[in-house]
């Protein structure tokens, strides 16, 4: 019994220490050339939405048009046309089984979580939702954070979004069917989901490429993603009630 308690204490002490060390070794320090934008220049808004255990990236449809032309990108162009009735788009990436069949945390089974987090599943998807109103009006019960990016930072985000979509023989996105809420669709995605590459880490990576200080370890969970984004980048608190 005494030996068991000794090992238990060691685990309780070692686990948080290991997480702190991992965070320190993988910490990203941002890019001052990209973020924050210089005073007086045009900025581009994105919104991060924490819906509970999954985060979404929300962008303006008008920016899809701008960057589809600037990057000569058929994926961005296809999304701009497909969602022409909407002002904003929410985009999320993740494991297909997790995302399509467990939209809420209560839907997640132990087997589903193990297979996804262990990397045993091969397929990933993107979930795209058309929003006819501002994100703050649509997601009144989610935790939202609006971020203003530089032109170069937004270019990085748009490039990353495009690269996440699998393409057919005509370089068009591959639709898989209706999404889980609103005017939404699932698309076949690139990338492999696991505990070291989660849906929230995908968004964290996009923001890091845009110059923000966002690290992998906090981004495992959506609440950690938003907490670090706010803390390390001196952003205001939530723009909508949780």
N, C-alpha and C positions, 0 to 999 in steps of 0.2 A: 504493500500500500504506500509506504514511504517513497519507494522508488518511482511508483506511478505518479505521485504528487510532484516529485522532483522533475520528472520529464514534462509534466503538464505546465509547471511554472516556467520551464525553459522554453517551451513552445509559445506560451503567452507572451513572454518577453522577446523572443527571437523574431516572431512573425511581424509585429509592428516595426521592429528595427530593420528587418529585411525590406519591407515596403518603403520605408524612408530612404534606405540606401539605394534601392532601385529607382525611386523618384529622383534622387540626387544625380545618379549616373545617366539618367535618360532625359533630364530636364532640357527643354528647348528655351533659347534666350531671345527669340524673335529676330526681326530684321528692321532696324531703324530706318533703312532706306525705303521700306514699304509701309510701315505702320509705326506711329500714327501718321495720317496724311498731313502734309504741310498746310499751314494756314492759307486760306484763300483759294485753294485748288478745288476742283470738282471732286466730290466724294460719292461713293456708291453704297447704299444701305443693304445689309443682310440682317436677317433675324434668326437667332437660334431659339428653338422651341423645345423645352423639356416637357414631355407629356407623361412623365412618370418614371419609366425605365428606358425610354427610347427618345432620342433627340432628332429633330429635323432641321434642315437648313432651308431658310425661306429667302427667295430672291425675287426681284422684279422681272416680270416677263419682258419689259422693254429692254432690260440689260441682256437678255438672251439674243435679241435682235442685234444689238450693238456688237456683241462679241462674236456672234455667228459670222458677221461680216468681217470683223477685225482679224479673226482667227481662221476664216474660211472653213468653218466647222459645220458639217452636215447634221451632227447630233443636236447641237444648239438650235440650228435652223428648224429641224423637225419638231422640237419641243415648242418653239415659238409659234409654229403654225398649228400644232395639235391643240394647244391650250389658248387659242386666240380669243376666247371669251372671258379670260381671266386676267386680273391685274398682277397677281403674285403666284408663285409656285413654291410649294414645299417639297423638298427632295430628301429622302432618307435611303440609306444603304444598309443591307444586312443579310443574314442567313435566310434562305428561302423558307425553310420549315418554321423557324422562329417568327419571321416577319409576317408571312401569309396566314399562318394558322394559330398564332398566339398574339393577337393584337393587344391584349391586356395581360398584365402580370399574372392574373388569376387563371389565364389559359395555359400558362407554361407548365409542362410536366417535367419531372426529374429526368426522364430519358431524353426529352427534347433539349433541355438545357445542357445535359452532359454531351450529347452528340454535337451540338453547336459549339460550345465552348472548348471542347477537346479538338475541334477541327475535323471531325469525322465526316461532316457533310461537305459536299463539293459545291453545291449550287448556291449562288447569291443573287439577290434581286435589288432593284431600286423601286421605291414607291414614290410616285409623283402625284401631287394633289393640286388642282387649280383652285385658287382663292379669289373670289370676286370682290372682297373687301380687304382692308389692311389686316395684317396678322393679329394686331391687338384687338380687333373687333371680332375676329373669327375664333381665336383660341383664348377666350376670357378666363378659362380655368387652368391654363398652362403657365409655366414660368418662362417668360420671354426675355431675351436680351437683344436689343438692336445695336448693331456695330456699323460704323461708317468706314469703309475701306478706301484706299487710294486706287487710282486707275490701274496701276501695275498690280496691286494686291488683288483687285477684282479679276484681273486677267488670269492670275494664278488660280483663283477659285473656279472660274469658268473652265479653265483647262482641266482641272482635276475632276470636275463634274462630268465633262465630256468623256474623259478617259475611263470613267467608271462604268459607262454603258457598253454592253456588248453590241456588236454591229453585225447586220446581215450582209449578204453579198453585194448590196447596194449602199453599204455604209450607213444604213438607217437603224435606229433603235429597235429592239425586238420586244414587241408587246406580248405580255403573258395573260392579261385579263384584268378584270375590275379590281380596284384597290379596296381598302378596308373602311374608308369613310370619305364622304364628299365626292367631288368629281375627280376620281383618282384611278390610276392604272399602275399595275406592276410591270416592270421591264427586266429582262435578263441582264445581269450585271457581270462585270469583271471583278476579280479579287477573291480571296479565300477568307472566310470568317473563322475566328477562333478567339480564345480569351486574350490573346495578344494582338488582336485586330478586330475589335468590335465595331458595331454601328456608330457608337459615339466617338470612338477613336478615328473613324473615317472623317467625321466632321472636324475633329480636333486637328487632324492632319491638313485639311483644307485651310483652316484658319492659320496654322503655323506657316504654311506656304505663303499666306497673304501677309506675313510679317508679325503676327501676334505671338505672344508668349503663351504657348499651350503645349503641355507635355502629355506623353502617352498614359502614364499611371493614373492620374486623376480622371482621364477621359474614358476609363473603363466603364464608368457609370455616368449617366447624363447629369446628375446633380454635381458630380465632381468636375465634369467638363465646364459647366456654367460657373461654378465656384472659382475655379482657377482663372477662367477668362476674365471674370470681374476683378479678382484680387490682383493679379499680376499685370493687368493692362489698364488699371485705374478707371474702370467703367462704372457707370451708375448702377444702382440696384435694378430689380425687375421693372419692366415697363408695363406689366399686366399682373394682376393678382394671381397667386397660385391656386 
